[in-house]
Amino acid sequence: MTVTQLADAEAAVRAARGAPDELRVVATSTLAEFVLPSLVEAFACRSGRRTETSFGVGSGSARRVLVENRLADVGLGPCVGAARRGELVSEPPFRAELVVVTGARSPRPPGPPSQWSWPVDSSGTDPEADSGRLPRRLGVAEGHVWVFPNPAATWAAAAKGAGVAPAPAHLVSPRFWREELRILEPPATPPDATWHAVVLPPGVRSPATDAFLYFLRTPAATRIMRAPGAGVPPSRFRPPVYVTLWGAGGRRPGRLGGPHSPGPPRRAPAAGGGRRPCGRGPDDAADRDGRRPAPAVEEVGADGLHEL
């Protein structure tokens, strides 16, 4: 039995038992941390349906595979390639602007952007994510990229002068008001970073998915995506599930992230071969404060699925 058949069988069992509708959303780490808790909570309260909601974090390839195999109902983030080929349906519910930030009192880093230090979260290692495409477009080498557990840790590192970080302007703007960060304008910054909702075609997706798509088109959802708010009630909080894909060649899957306390950053994987870095340069933060960087995130393929 295939993964899709198992998902269909599970949906049939839930319907026969009269269980609530299920809505599973998988998104980028930034959306999962700042937007999805409030967005999913508002949908559950306004939909008028008994809906069991959950959300997780995955790269562009992971979101595509999860939705195609009915292991997730909605993929939220940058547009994935399969949607452009007609295999999935993509709707752009929100347009954001990607900016590059550094500490409010930090001088502009010397040299070209390719020589700057770039703290990023797990999406910075995803070639389909906006924050992953930007360093590649600027020619930033592996030795200048540091991976942090989540976007908040990334922006905090930039505020302390550890480098420059990509961020959606509207989500990081409170840190401008508190004079923690300021915007830099390197070349090749994308003019916009549109968020897309990627789903199965009509007729094969669930009623809860259709209801969520309708909700995303409403002014209420737009307000939440622009200003997510302070959180959700404890009784309705669900920590996100972190997922990744790996190849069938026997390599251990690389961890994309997790709900753990921020620790030492990890090196980004090599752009081409996915190998761990062989050494550290004299400019590394680990050399300055005596800490050794944690192991690199390993490159992952697209022919397997793992849930952390």
C-alpha positions in Angstrom: 0.0 0.0 0.0 1.4 3.4 -1.0 1.7 6.4 1.3 -1.2 8.1 -0.6 -3.4 5.1 -0.1 -2.6 5.0 3.6 -3.5 8.6 3.9 -6.8 8.0 2.1 -7.6 5.1 4.3 -6.9 7.1 7.5 -9.2 9.9 6.2 -11.9 7.3 5.6 -11.6 5.9 9.1 -11.7 9.4 10.6 -14.9 10.2 8.7 -16.5 6.9 9.6 -15.9 7.5 13.3 -17.2 11.0 13.1 -13.9 12.5 14.1 -13.3 16.3 13.5 -11.9 17.5 10.2 -8.1 17.5 10.1 -6.0 20.4 8.8 -2.3 19.9 8.6 -0.2 22.8 7.6 3.6 22.6 6.9 5.5 25.9 6.4 8.9 27.6 6.6 10.5 28.1 10.0 9.7 31.8 10.1 6.0 31.3 9.4 5.8 28.4 11.9 7.4 30.5 14.6 5.6 33.9 14.1 2.5 33.4 12.0 1.0 29.9 12.1 0.0 29.7 15.8 -2.2 32.8 15.5 -3.4 32.1 12.0 -4.4 28.5 12.7 -6.1 29.5 16.0 -8.1 32.2 14.3 -9.2 29.8 11.5 -10.3 27.2 14.1 -12.4 29.8 15.9 -14.0 31.4 12.8 -14.5 28.4 10.6 -17.6 27.1 12.4 -16.4 23.5 11.8 -15.0 20.9 14.2 -11.4 21.0 13.0 -8.3 19.4 14.4 -5.4 21.6 13.4 -1.6 21.0 13.5 1.4 22.5 11.8 5.0 21.6 11.1 8.2 23.0 9.5 9.8 21.7 6.3 11.9 22.9 3.3 10.4 23.6 -0.1 10.9 20.0 -1.3 9.5 18.6 1.9 6.4 20.7 1.7 5.9 19.6 -1.9 6.3 15.9 -1.1 4.1 16.0 2.0 1.2 17.7 0.2 1.5 15.4 -2.9 1.3 12.3 -0.7 -1.5 13.7 1.5 0.6 13.8 4.6 -0.1 17.5 4.8 -3.0 19.5 3.5 -1.4 22.9 3.0 2.2 24.0 2.3 2.8 27.6 3.2 5.9 29.5 2.1 7.7 30.4 -1.2 6.3 28.9 -4.3 7.5 25.4 -4.9 8.5 24.1 -8.4 5.9 21.4 -8.7 3.1 24.0 -8.4 4.4 25.7 -11.5 4.2 22.4 -13.4 0.6 22.0 -12.6 1.0 19.0 -10.1 -0.2 21.2 -7.3 -2.3 24.3 -7.0 -0.7 27.5 -5.6 -2.4 30.6 -4.3 -0.5 33.7 -3.2 -2.3 35.0 -0.1 0.3 37.5 1.1 3.2 39.5 -0.3 6.1 40.2 2.0 9.4 42.2 1.5 12.7 40.5 2.3 15.3 42.8 3.8 18.8 42.4 5.2 19.3 43.5 8.8 22.3 44.2 11.1 22.7 45.6 14.6 21.4 49.2 14.9 24.7 50.4 16.2 26.9 48.1 14.1 28.9 49.6 11.2 28.4 48.4 7.7 30.5 45.3 7.2 33.6 45.9 5.2 34.0 44.4 1.7 31.3 42.9 -0.6 28.3 41.0 0.8 29.9 37.7 -0.2 32.5 38.4 2.5 30.1 39.3 5.3 29.0 36.9 8.1 25.5 35.6 7.5 23.6 34.1 10.5 20.5 32.3 9.2 17.9 29.8 10.5 17.3 26.4 8.9 15.6 28.0 5.9 18.9 29.6 5.0 20.1 26.1 3.9 17.0 25.6 1.7 17.6 26.6 -2.0 13.9 27.1 -2.5 13.5 29.6 0.5 13.9 33.3 0.0 16.5 33.5 2.8 18.4 30.6 1.2 18.4 32.1 -2.3 19.7 35.5 -1.3 23.1 34.4 0.1 23.6 32.1 -3.0 22.7 35.0 -5.3 25.3 37.1 -3.6 27.9 34.4 -3.9 28.3 33.9 -0.1 30.6 31.0 0.6 29.9 28.3 3.2 32.5 29.6 5.6 30.5 32.9 6.0 27.2 31.2 6.9 26.1 30.2 10.4 22.9 28.3 11.0 20.9 29.1 14.2 17.9 27.2 15.7 15.2 29.7 14.7 14.6 33.1 13.2 14.5 34.9 16.5 18.0 33.6 17.4 19.2 34.7 14.0 18.0 38.2 14.4 19.3 38.4 18.0 22.8 37.4 16.7 22.6 40.1 14.0 21.6 42.7 16.7 24.7 41.8 18.7 26.9 42.4 15.7 27.5 38.8 14.6 26.7 39.6 11.0 23.8 40.4 8.7 20.6 38.4 8.4 17.7 38.1 5.9 14.3 38.8 7.4 10.7 39.6 6.3 10.5 43.4 6.9 7.0 43.4 8.6 8.0 40.6 11.1 11.3 42.2 12.1 10.0 45.8 12.2 9.4 45.8 16.0 13.2 45.4 16.4 13.6 48.6 14.3 11.4 50.5 16.7 13.3 49.2 19.7 16.5 50.3 17.9 18.0 46.8 17.9 18.3 46.4 14.2 18.6 48.5 11.0 18.3 47.7 7.3 21.2 47.2 5.0 20.7 47.4 1.2 23.0 44.9 -0.5 22.6 44.3 -4.2 20.3 41.4 -5.3 17.9 41.8 -2.4 14.6 40.4 -3.8 11.9 43.1 -4.1 9.3 40.8 -2.6 8.9 37.5 -0.9 5.4 36.3 -1.7 4.0 33.6 0.5 2.1 30.8 -1.4 -0.4 28.3 -0.1 0.2 25.1 -2.0 -2.5 22.4 -2.0 -3.9 19.5 -4.1 -6.3 20.3 -7.0 -10.0 20.8 -6.3 -11.9 17.6 -5.9 -9.2 15.7 -4.2 -8.4 18.0 -1.3 -10.3 17.9 2.0 -13.2 20.3 2.9 -11.0 21.7 5.7 -8.4 22.6 3.1 -11.0 24.5 1.1 -12.2 26.3 4.2 -8.6 27.3 5.1 -8.0 28.6 1.6 -11.1 30.7 1.8 -10.0 32.0 5.2 -6.6 33.0 3.8 -8.4 35.3 1.3 -10.2 37.2 4.1 -9.0 40.6 5.6 -8.8 38.9 9.0 -6.2 36.5 7.8 -4.3 39.3 6.0 -4.2 41.2 9.3 -2.8 38.2 11.2 -0.1 37.5 8.6 0.9 41.2 8.7 0.8 41.5 12.5 0.6 38.0 14.0 -0.1 39.1 17.6 1.1 37.8 20.9 0.3 34.1 20.8 -2.5 31.6 21.5 -4.2 30.2 24.7 -2.1 27.4 26.4 -4.9 24.9 25.9 -4.7 25.2 22.1 -0.9 25.5 21.7 0.7 22.7 19.7 4.5 22.7 19.1 5.4 22.4 15.4 6.7 19.1 14.0 10.0 19.4 12.2 10.3 17.3 9.1 13.0 16.7 6.5 13.7 14.4 3.5 16.7 12.1 3.0 18.2 10.0 0.3 18.0 6.2 0.2 21.8 5.8 0.2 22.1 5.1 3.9 23.1 8.6 5.1 21.8 9.8 8.4 19.1 12.5 7.9 20.2 16.0 8.7 18.2 17.9 11.3 16.4 21.0 10.0 15.7 22.4 13.4 13.8 21.8 16.6 12.0 23.4 19.5 15.1 23.6 21.7 17.0 26.4 23.4 19.3 28.4 21.1 22.8 27.1 21.3 26.0 27.4 19.3 25.2 28.0 15.6 25.8 25.2 13.1 27.7 25.5 9.8 25.6 25.5 6.7 26.0 22.6 4.3 28.1 22.9 1.2 26.1 24.2 -1.7 27.1 21.4 -4.1 28.2 18.3 -2.2 26.6 18.5 1.2 29.8 17.6 2.9 30.8 18.9 6.3 33.3 21.8 6.3 36.9 20.6 6.7 38.2 23.4 8.9 37.6 26.9 10.4 39.0 30.1 9.2 40.4 32.9 11.3 37.3 35.0 11.0 35.0 32.4 12.6 33.1 33.5 15.7 34.1 30.2 17.2 37.7 31.1 17.0 37.2 34.4 18.7 35.3 33.2 21.8 36.8 29.7 22.1 33.7 27.7 21.1 33.9 25.0 18.5 31.0 25.1 16.0 28.5 22.3 16.2 28.4 19.8 13.3 27.2 20.9 10.0 23.7 20.2 8.8 23.9 17.4 6.3 22.6 17.6 2.8 19.3 15.7 2.3 17.7 14.2 -0.8 14.1 13.9 -2.0 13.3 10.2 -1.9 12.5 9.7 1.7 10.5 11.2 4.6 11.4 11.6 8.2 9.7 13.2 11.2 11.8 14.5 14.1 
